[in-house]
Amino acid sequence: SSASAGAAAPAAPVVSEADTRVYIEAFRCPITQQLMREPVVTPSGHSYEGEAIRKVAKEMGFSPQTKRRLRAIELVPNRALAD
């Protein structure tokens, strides 16, 4: 007989409603306030919806959060949020 026979499976982690809201907010673009479909990250590490931040970079030329110069070519897909 197996030593693990009859052992209870580990309980699933409990995620509170507040935790769920925090997770959802991590996927919300600071520009559009919508959940990101194409998250990209700036050189400073901030994530935005790709279309929105490309427009800001083109029209304003700087990051809305750091106020540093920003060019669309510097944006890269945010694989951590996309996956």
PyMOL CGO cylinders between C-alpha atoms (Angstrom):
from pymol import cmd
from pymol.cgo import CYLINDER

trace = [
    CYLINDER, 0.00, 0.00, 0.00, 1.13, 3.52, -0.74, 0.3, 1, 1, 1, 1, 1, 1,
    CYLINDER, 1.13, 3.52, -0.74, 2.24, 5.84, 2.06, 0.3, 1, 1, 1, 1, 1, 1,
    CYLINDER, 2.24, 5.84, 2.06, 0.27, 8.68, 0.51, 0.3, 1, 1, 1, 1, 1, 1,
    CYLINDER, 0.27, 8.68, 0.51, -2.98, 6.73, 0.31, 0.3, 1, 1, 1, 1, 1, 1,
    CYLINDER, -2.98, 6.73, 0.31, -5.70, 8.52, 2.16, 0.3, 1, 1, 1, 1, 1, 1,
    CYLINDER, -5.70, 8.52, 2.16, -3.71, 11.76, 2.46, 0.3, 1, 1, 1, 1, 1, 1,
    CYLINDER, -3.71, 11.76, 2.46, -5.78, 14.86, 1.87, 0.3, 1, 1, 1, 1, 1, 1,
    CYLINDER, -5.78, 14.86, 1.87, -4.93, 16.99, -1.14, 0.3, 1, 1, 1, 1, 1, 1,
    CYLINDER, -4.93, 16.99, -1.14, -3.47, 20.39, -0.27, 0.3, 1, 1, 1, 1, 1, 1,
    CYLINDER, -3.47, 20.39, -0.27, -6.12, 23.08, 0.06, 0.3, 1, 1, 1, 1, 1, 1,
    CYLINDER, -6.12, 23.08, 0.06, -6.36, 25.64, -2.73, 0.3, 1, 1, 1, 1, 1, 1,
    CYLINDER, -6.36, 25.64, -2.73, -5.15, 29.09, -1.68, 0.3, 1, 1, 1, 1, 1, 1,
    CYLINDER, -5.15, 29.09, -1.68, -7.90, 31.41, -0.58, 0.3, 1, 1, 1, 1, 1, 1,
    CYLINDER, -7.90, 31.41, -0.58, -7.98, 34.66, -2.57, 0.3, 1, 1, 1, 1, 1, 1,
    CYLINDER, -7.98, 34.66, -2.57, -10.02, 37.45, -1.07, 0.3, 1, 1, 1, 1, 1, 1,
    CYLINDER, -10.02, 37.45, -1.07, -12.18, 39.83, -3.06, 0.3, 1, 1, 1, 1, 1, 1,
    CYLINDER, -12.18, 39.83, -3.06, -9.74, 42.64, -2.18, 0.3, 1, 1, 1, 1, 1, 1,
    CYLINDER, -9.74, 42.64, -2.18, -6.82, 40.59, -3.54, 0.3, 1, 1, 1, 1, 1, 1,
    CYLINDER, -6.82, 40.59, -3.54, -8.76, 39.94, -6.73, 0.3, 1, 1, 1, 1, 1, 1,
    CYLINDER, -8.76, 39.94, -6.73, -9.32, 43.69, -7.20, 0.3, 1, 1, 1, 1, 1, 1,
    CYLINDER, -9.32, 43.69, -7.20, -5.59, 44.35, -6.75, 0.3, 1, 1, 1, 1, 1, 1,
    CYLINDER, -5.59, 44.35, -6.75, -4.77, 41.73, -9.39, 0.3, 1, 1, 1, 1, 1, 1,
    CYLINDER, -4.77, 41.73, -9.39, -7.28, 43.24, -11.83, 0.3, 1, 1, 1, 1, 1, 1,
    CYLINDER, -7.28, 43.24, -11.83, -5.88, 46.74, -11.27, 0.3, 1, 1, 1, 1, 1, 1,
    CYLINDER, -5.88, 46.74, -11.27, -2.43, 45.47, -12.30, 0.3, 1, 1, 1, 1, 1, 1,
    CYLINDER, -2.43, 45.47, -12.30, -3.91, 44.83, -15.76, 0.3, 1, 1, 1, 1, 1, 1,
    CYLINDER, -3.91, 44.83, -15.76, -5.58, 48.26, -16.05, 0.3, 1, 1, 1, 1, 1, 1,
    CYLINDER, -5.58, 48.26, -16.05, -3.88, 50.88, -18.25, 0.3, 1, 1, 1, 1, 1, 1,
    CYLINDER, -3.88, 50.88, -18.25, -3.20, 54.14, -16.38, 0.3, 1, 1, 1, 1, 1, 1,
    CYLINDER, -3.20, 54.14, -16.38, -4.07, 56.11, -19.54, 0.3, 1, 1, 1, 1, 1, 1,
    CYLINDER, -4.07, 56.11, -19.54, -7.31, 54.45, -20.68, 0.3, 1, 1, 1, 1, 1, 1,
    CYLINDER, -7.31, 54.45, -20.68, -8.41, 52.97, -17.32, 0.3, 1, 1, 1, 1, 1, 1,
    CYLINDER, -8.41, 52.97, -17.32, -9.35, 49.84, -19.31, 0.3, 1, 1, 1, 1, 1, 1,
    CYLINDER, -9.35, 49.84, -19.31, -7.95, 46.33, -18.98, 0.3, 1, 1, 1, 1, 1, 1,
    CYLINDER, -7.95, 46.33, -18.98, -4.93, 46.00, -21.25, 0.3, 1, 1, 1, 1, 1, 1,
    CYLINDER, -4.93, 46.00, -21.25, -5.23, 43.81, -24.33, 0.3, 1, 1, 1, 1, 1, 1,
    CYLINDER, -5.23, 43.81, -24.33, -1.75, 44.57, -25.70, 0.3, 1, 1, 1, 1, 1, 1,
    CYLINDER, -1.75, 44.57, -25.70, 0.36, 45.47, -22.65, 0.3, 1, 1, 1, 1, 1, 1,
    CYLINDER, 0.36, 45.47, -22.65, 3.70, 47.11, -23.37, 0.3, 1, 1, 1, 1, 1, 1,
    CYLINDER, 3.70, 47.11, -23.37, 6.37, 48.29, -20.96, 0.3, 1, 1, 1, 1, 1, 1,
    CYLINDER, 6.37, 48.29, -20.96, 8.42, 51.50, -21.08, 0.3, 1, 1, 1, 1, 1, 1,
    CYLINDER, 8.42, 51.50, -21.08, 12.16, 51.68, -20.34, 0.3, 1, 1, 1, 1, 1, 1,
    CYLINDER, 12.16, 51.68, -20.34, 11.24, 52.89, -16.83, 0.3, 1, 1, 1, 1, 1, 1,
    CYLINDER, 11.24, 52.89, -16.83, 9.19, 49.72, -16.22, 0.3, 1, 1, 1, 1, 1, 1,
    CYLINDER, 9.19, 49.72, -16.22, 5.66, 51.14, -16.40, 0.3, 1, 1, 1, 1, 1, 1,
    CYLINDER, 5.66, 51.14, -16.40, 3.01, 49.17, -18.31, 0.3, 1, 1, 1, 1, 1, 1,
    CYLINDER, 3.01, 49.17, -18.31, 0.37, 50.65, -20.61, 0.3, 1, 1, 1, 1, 1, 1,
    CYLINDER, 0.37, 50.65, -20.61, -2.02, 49.61, -23.36, 0.3, 1, 1, 1, 1, 1, 1,
    CYLINDER, -2.02, 49.61, -23.36, 0.15, 49.61, -26.49, 0.3, 1, 1, 1, 1, 1, 1,
    CYLINDER, 0.15, 49.61, -26.49, -2.04, 51.80, -28.68, 0.3, 1, 1, 1, 1, 1, 1,
    CYLINDER, -2.04, 51.80, -28.68, -2.55, 54.40, -25.93, 0.3, 1, 1, 1, 1, 1, 1,
    CYLINDER, -2.55, 54.40, -25.93, 1.11, 54.84, -24.97, 0.3, 1, 1, 1, 1, 1, 1,
    CYLINDER, 1.11, 54.84, -24.97, 2.25, 54.89, -28.62, 0.3, 1, 1, 1, 1, 1, 1,
    CYLINDER, 2.25, 54.89, -28.62, -0.16, 57.79, -29.18, 0.3, 1, 1, 1, 1, 1, 1,
    CYLINDER, -0.16, 57.79, -29.18, 1.18, 59.61, -26.09, 0.3, 1, 1, 1, 1, 1, 1,
    CYLINDER, 1.18, 59.61, -26.09, 4.78, 59.01, -27.19, 0.3, 1, 1, 1, 1, 1, 1,
    CYLINDER, 4.78, 59.01, -27.19, 4.03, 60.38, -30.67, 0.3, 1, 1, 1, 1, 1, 1,
    CYLINDER, 4.03, 60.38, -30.67, 1.96, 63.39, -29.57, 0.3, 1, 1, 1, 1, 1, 1,
    CYLINDER, 1.96, 63.39, -29.57, 3.68, 64.38, -26.32, 0.3, 1, 1, 1, 1, 1, 1,
    CYLINDER, 3.68, 64.38, -26.32, 7.09, 62.70, -26.56, 0.3, 1, 1, 1, 1, 1, 1,
    CYLINDER, 7.09, 62.70, -26.56, 7.36, 61.85, -22.87, 0.3, 1, 1, 1, 1, 1, 1,
    CYLINDER, 7.36, 61.85, -22.87, 6.16, 59.31, -20.33, 0.3, 1, 1, 1, 1, 1, 1,
    CYLINDER, 6.16, 59.31, -20.33, 3.03, 60.36, -18.45, 0.3, 1, 1, 1, 1, 1, 1,
    CYLINDER, 3.03, 60.36, -18.45, 4.43, 58.91, -15.20, 0.3, 1, 1, 1, 1, 1, 1,
    CYLINDER, 4.43, 58.91, -15.20, 8.12, 59.84, -15.27, 0.3, 1, 1, 1, 1, 1, 1,
    CYLINDER, 8.12, 59.84, -15.27, 7.99, 62.85, -17.64, 0.3, 1, 1, 1, 1, 1, 1,
    CYLINDER, 7.99, 62.85, -17.64, 11.12, 61.46, -19.32, 0.3, 1, 1, 1, 1, 1, 1,
    CYLINDER, 11.12, 61.46, -19.32, 11.51, 61.45, -23.09, 0.3, 1, 1, 1, 1, 1, 1,
    CYLINDER, 11.51, 61.45, -23.09, 9.72, 58.47, -24.63, 0.3, 1, 1, 1, 1, 1, 1,
    CYLINDER, 9.72, 58.47, -24.63, 9.72, 57.18, -28.18, 0.3, 1, 1, 1, 1, 1, 1,
    CYLINDER, 9.72, 57.18, -28.18, 7.41, 54.46, -29.47, 0.3, 1, 1, 1, 1, 1, 1,
    CYLINDER, 7.41, 54.46, -29.47, 10.41, 52.43, -30.63, 0.3, 1, 1, 1, 1, 1, 1,
    CYLINDER, 10.41, 52.43, -30.63, 11.46, 52.04, -26.96, 0.3, 1, 1, 1, 1, 1, 1,
    CYLINDER, 11.46, 52.04, -26.96, 8.25, 50.19, -26.02, 0.3, 1, 1, 1, 1, 1, 1,
    CYLINDER, 8.25, 50.19, -26.02, 8.39, 46.42, -25.75, 0.3, 1, 1, 1, 1, 1, 1,
    CYLINDER, 8.39, 46.42, -25.75, 5.63, 43.85, -25.21, 0.3, 1, 1, 1, 1, 1, 1,
    CYLINDER, 5.63, 43.85, -25.21, 5.04, 43.09, -21.54, 0.3, 1, 1, 1, 1, 1, 1,
    CYLINDER, 5.04, 43.09, -21.54, 5.14, 39.30, -21.67, 0.3, 1, 1, 1, 1, 1, 1,
    CYLINDER, 5.14, 39.30, -21.67, 4.53, 38.99, -17.92, 0.3, 1, 1, 1, 1, 1, 1,
    CYLINDER, 4.53, 38.99, -17.92, 1.11, 40.65, -18.22, 0.3, 1, 1, 1, 1, 1, 1,
    CYLINDER, 1.11, 40.65, -18.22, 0.29, 39.22, -21.64, 0.3, 1, 1, 1, 1, 1, 1,
    CYLINDER, 0.29, 39.22, -21.64, 0.77, 35.63, -20.53, 0.3, 1, 1, 1, 1, 1, 1,
]
cmd.load_cgo(trace, "trace")
